[in-house]
């Protein structure tokens, strides 16, 4: 996940035109890049941040609007509504993203992006300390196995480095469907890594000739680069003309949950979980 907008929402917003173009190409009607407006409504059954969750098992609704210029520049906004057993769907914040999508080729695609997070005060989102994020995504595509890599910087009161590695195989089905329609099925596995920053305080004693002469509390700040989660999914995307819809079942396995001795309030909550993302939108 990149902030509250998971990589699947990025897939829907950025990659659906690729599915559609592939279908058009199959029909012998591949078009040159053009300006495009998109809007969608997205639902995620279980909100998480690399498998880290809140105690209420919240779900989320994310209306999305965006514009992509034929040059590759794009901008999009996402509005975040969170619901759980303690509250109905409540507006919690928004994200604003701008970036550049590299020209599509036979084997390479990708984008660079910057995202600003705009949370309401006292946001209940697990990642609400995150203020902004910037990064790059690259993909090498072929008929056997697509390779996806990414890197990012996450900014809060500190800066964390993130990395992504994924493998997928994209199936595009056009036969037997109505004109200007396609179905994409994309079994995928991903690993997410990043820095984790900890503070460790201990009592340091100084001895002279074997006799203690002083003691003081010493705090060390430690940064470790660890695997944060593994995730497997099978996105299924339908494109019919200007309309698109997706159902994305996924299973996430958090790794290296941070614990703080004696401070359960600072210990990360997370578990292996199955969740589903559902989306419907239009492109004009």
VENCORVEN-V109625 format. One record per backbone hydrogen bond with DSSP energy under -1.0 kcal/mol. CO is the residue of the C=O (numbers start at 1). NH is the residue of the N-H. If there is no record, write none. Layout:
co->CO nh->NH
co->CO nh->NH
//
This chain:
co->5 nh->2
co->6 nh->10
co->7 nh->11
co->8 nh->12
co->9 nh->13
co->10 nh->14
co->11 nh->15
co->15 nh->19
co->16 nh->20
co->17 nh->21
co->18 nh->22
co->19 nh->23
co->20 nh->24
co->21 nh->25
co->22 nh->26
co->23 nh->27
co->24 nh->29
co->25 nh->28
co->36 nh->68
co->37 nh->284
co->38 nh->66
co->39 nh->282
co->40 nh->64
co->41 nh->280
co->42 nh->62
co->43 nh->278
co->44 nh->60
co->49 nh->52
co->51 nh->271
co->52 nh->49
co->58 nh->47
co->59 nh->83
co->60 nh->44
co->61 nh->81
co->63 nh->79
co->64 nh->40
co->65 nh->77
co->66 nh->38
co->67 nh->75
co->68 nh->36
co->69 nh->72
co->72 nh->101
co->73 nh->69
co->74 nh->99
co->75 nh->67
co->76 nh->97
co->77 nh->65
co->78 nh->95
co->80 nh->92
co->80 nh->93
co->81 nh->61
co->82 nh->90
co->83 nh->59
co->87 nh->84
co->90 nh->82
co->92 nh->120
co->93 nh->80
co->94 nh->118
co->95 nh->78
co->96 nh->116
co->97 nh->76
co->98 nh->114
co->99 nh->74
co->100 nh->112
co->107 nh->141
co->108 nh->105
co->109 nh->139
co->110 nh->102
co->111 nh->137
co->112 nh->100
co->113 nh->135
co->114 nh->98
co->115 nh->133
co->116 nh->96
co->118 nh->94
co->125 nh->128
co->127 nh->130
co->131 nh->117
co->132 nh->155
co->133 nh->115
co->134 nh->153
co->135 nh->113
co->136 nh->151
co->137 nh->111
co->138 nh->149
co->139 nh->109
co->140 nh->147
co->146 nh->168
co->147 nh->140
co->148 nh->166
co->149 nh->138
co->150 nh->164
co->151 nh->136
co->152 nh->162
co->153 nh->134
co->154 nh->160
co->155 nh->131
co->155 nh->132
co->158 nh->156
co->160 nh->154
co->161 nh->195
co->162 nh->152
co->163 nh->193
co->164 nh->150
co->165 nh->191
co->166 nh->148
co->167 nh->189
co->168 nh->146
co->171 nh->185
co->173 nh->183
co->174 nh->177
co->180 nh->241
co->182 nh->239
co->183 nh->173
co->184 nh->237
co->185 nh->171
co->187 nh->169
co->188 nh->233
co->189 nh->167
co->190 nh->231
co->191 nh->165
co->192 nh->228
co->192 nh->229
co->193 nh->163
co->194 nh->226
co->196 nh->224
co->198 nh->222
co->200 nh->220
co->202 nh->218
co->204 nh->216
co->206 nh->213
co->206 nh->214
co->208 nh->211
co->211 nh->208
co->214 nh->206
co->216 nh->204
co->218 nh->202
co->220 nh->200
co->222 nh->198
co->224 nh->196
co->226 nh->194
co->228 nh->255
co->229 nh->192
co->230 nh->253
co->231 nh->190
co->232 nh->251
co->233 nh->188
co->235 nh->186
co->236 nh->247
co->237 nh->184
co->238 nh->245
co->239 nh->182
co->240 nh->243
co->242 nh->283
co->243 nh->240
co->244 nh->281
co->245 nh->238
co->246 nh->279
co->247 nh->236
co->248 nh->277
co->249 nh->234
co->250 nh->275
co->251 nh->232
co->252 nh->273
co->253 nh->230
co->258 nh->268
co->260 nh->263
co->263 nh->266
co->269 nh->53
co->273 nh->252
co->275 nh->250
co->276 nh->45
co->277 nh->248
co->278 nh->43
co->279 nh->246
co->280 nh->41
co->281 nh->244
co->282 nh->39
//
